[in-house]
């Protein structure tokens, strides 16, 4: 397995009531589920849906840790279609 090297992003973190500028790394993921039936050599997908998304960020200078260790944040990204940028 290879480590993914995401780009560093200039960010503002709110830490203990103080806005702190720093370079950050973010991880974006989707939550989904698949429901299927299988038996006697056959299978059928009943439902395959995306339920939501989550974005986590932490300072790029941090090797380990994250949200649960108190050194990262949960983000609320606005996900929009790429067509938006073509029309504006």
TADAPE-V358668 format. One record per helix or strand. SS is the DSSP state (H for helix, E for strand). FROM is the first residue (numbers start at 0). LEN is the number of residues. Records with the same first field share a line. If there is no record, write none. Layout:
SS=FROM-LEN + FROM-LEN
//
This chain:
E=8-7 + 17-22 + 41-18 + 71-4
H=82-5
//
